Amino acid sequence: MTEHEIQNDIRAALSPYAVIFRCNVGRGYTQDGRYFSTGLPQGFSDLFGVRLSDGRAIFIEVKKPGGRAAPHQLKFIEAMKKNGAVSGICYSAEEAIKLVLEE
């Protein structure tokens, strides 16, 4: 299963508990050669949103089994936790539900 497929599974599984958005980031060049970047901070999580029960922010870094977060992703997750957000790494929809409901 790809990270994209896991992201979609997580978004569907969390719909009773949260409003979740997928963060599309990237950079490249326009047809006329101008460079562009989406502008989000380095390490910003793949999914973000709000928990319905209390309005807490949620940040989920999605990895496929065996995948590991980069140092800048771990730093972002820790910064979000320190500021009161539900934040973590999830490898499946089941892990995401557990994260959102237990934090």
VENBELBEL-V754069 format. One record per residue. N is the residue number from 1. RES is the residue in one letter. PSI is psi in radians with two decimals (none if undefined). Layout:
n->[N | N]
res->[RES | RES]
psi->[PSI | PSI]
This chain:
n->[1 | 2 | 3 | 4 | 5 | 6 | 7 | 8 | 9 | 10 | 11 | 12 | 13 | 14 | 15 | 16 | 17 | 18 | 19 | 20 | 21 | 22 | 23 | 24 | 25 | 26 | 27 | 28 | 29 | 30 | 31 | 32 | 33 | 34 | 35 | 36 | 37 | 38 | 39 | 40 | 41 | 42 | 43 | 44 | 45 | 46 | 47 | 48 | 49 | 50 | 51 | 52 | 53 | 54 | 55 | 56 | 57 | 58 | 59 | 60 | 61 | 62 | 63 | 64 | 65 | 66 | 67 | 68 | 69 | 70 | 71 | 72 | 73 | 74 | 75 | 76 | 77 | 78 | 79 | 80 | 81 | 82 | 83 | 84 | 85 | 86 | 87 | 88 | 89 | 90 | 91 | 92 | 93 | 94 | 95 | 96 | 97 | 98 | 99 | 100 | 101 | 102 | 103]
res->[M | T | E | H | E | I | Q | N | D | I | R | A | A | L | S | P | Y | A | V | I | F | R | C | N | V | G | R | G | Y | T | Q | D | G | R | Y | F | S | T | G | L | P | Q | G | F | S | D | L | F | G | V | R | L | S | D | G | R | A | I | F | I | E | V | K | K | P | G | G | R | A | A | P | H | Q | L | K | F | I | E | A | M | K | K | N | G | A | V | S | G | I | C | Y | S | A | E | E | A | I | K | L | V | L | E | E]
psi->[2.38 | 2.84 | -0.65 | -0.77 | -0.68 | -0.71 | -0.80 | -0.72 | -0.74 | -0.80 | -0.75 | -0.76 | -0.56 | -0.11 | -0.55 | -0.29 | -0.31 | 2.81 | 2.06 | 2.40 | 2.56 | 2.34 | 1.89 | 2.05 | 2.77 | 3.12 | 2.80 | -2.72 | 2.49 | 3.00 | -0.48 | 0.24 | 0.08 | 2.39 | 2.50 | 2.70 | 2.57 | -0.31 | 0.06 | 2.70 | 2.63 | 2.31 | -0.08 | 2.37 | 2.74 | -0.68 | 2.50 | 2.76 | -2.68 | 2.34 | 2.29 | -0.58 | -0.55 | 0.02 | 0.13 | 2.48 | 2.59 | 2.36 | 2.11 | 2.12 | 2.10 | 2.30 | 2.56 | 2.77 | 2.30 | -0.24 | 2.68 | 2.55 | 2.53 | 2.77 | -0.71 | -0.48 | -0.72 | -0.69 | -0.73 | -0.80 | -0.81 | -0.69 | -0.69 | -0.72 | -0.76 | -0.42 | 0.29 | 0.07 | 2.72 | 2.10 | 2.42 | -3.10 | 2.33 | 2.44 | -0.06 | 2.91 | -0.65 | -0.74 | -0.66 | -0.73 | -0.80 | -0.79 | -0.86 | -0.64 | -0.45 | -0.28 | none]
